Amino acid sequence: MPAPFSRTARALASDTSRYAVAAWLLAGVMMIGWLGWFFMGSVTVYELSKHARLEVQQSAHPVAALVPSRIVATALALGQEVKPGDVLVELDALTEKLRLREEESRLTAIPPRVESLRKEIASLEQAKTEDRQSLIAAAQTARFRAREAVAAVDFAKDNERRLKEESSFGSVAQIEALRARSETQKLTASGEALASDVKRIEMDAQTRAHQHQAAIENMKRSVVSLEGEFQTTQATIARLKQDIEKHLVRAPIAGTVGDVVPLRIGAYVAEGQKLATVVPRGGLIVVAEFNPAAVLGRLHEGQSARLRLDGFPWAQFGSIEAKVSRVATEIRENLVRVEFTLVAGSTRNIVMQHGLPGSVEVSVEETTPAVLVLRAAGQMSSKPMQQAAQSAPEPRP
């Protein structure tokens, strides 16, 4: 007896076999295609930065106090345009200025004192020369008198001899011979006294010359001492001017004041305390920080990147194209600094300025999905071993 709905059963049997084969064929093709993509396809691997921001090519310069003091004047304002050397903050330097005035007064008084001593030295030199000439003349006069006395002694001796001979013959009284002898002795003594005067005058001339020379040398030492004091005072004035200059906080470069510490006049600042930041003019670069294990040895100059700014949603404004320009080789605070240059024409309608935060995606490599799966599996299997190594107690010595 024929089954009910036989036609329907035959139709379903024929339909099922045909569509099943087609479905299996389609599934096989898709599996082959997926396996081909899995083992031979190419996938771009991106690394995402921990932090990123726009900065000027030349680093921003912090402005800090060089000495601890009190603020007496300030010209700091956000957005202010400054030039190198502009005074931004003036600190109290009254003590240094008073000392500078004292040293300058002392310096002013030294040259007249030196000039006076030099004039006195010249006067002593002249007096020494004139005194020497006077003593030479006195010694010469004494020599002439000594010669005169010698001549008188010779005459007296000859007269004594003659009178003594005549007195022996009775022609002249003996008293005359004795008087002549006495005169000879007196003239001899006078001649010896004049000779001693010549020696005394010569010794006195040498003594007074030494005295004059000692006084001159003493004044020369005073001049040298004053000249040394002059140089010392000049050095002290230069040091005080440098100390006063340290109380003037100046702009280190040309640029814009990008940050200001709110301090009022009269506030006390410590040495090295940051007062402001001057942002220089120039082109912008992107500075990002990455995990060292993700970028060291994998990032190099010229690789493509995309910048997404936090204040400009990428769904509306899109991302900004950039390229790797520099990669740091030292790790700081467990991060690696990487610098990027912006691709011209990719900023669109975004106002680019220093300090804008965001994130950076960098294309580090092209690989297959199979390699990525194997890499992920290897990382997952190595995590327990790393955690066990970190938690293991340190060996005791």
Helices and strands as residue ranges (DSSP letters): H 6-40, E 43-48, E 51-56, E 61-64, E 69-74, E 81-82, E 87-91, H 94-169, H 174-246, E 248-250, E 255-260, E 268-269, E 274-280, E 284-290, H 292-295, E 304-309, H 314-317, E 320-327, E 336-342, E 357-367, H 369-391
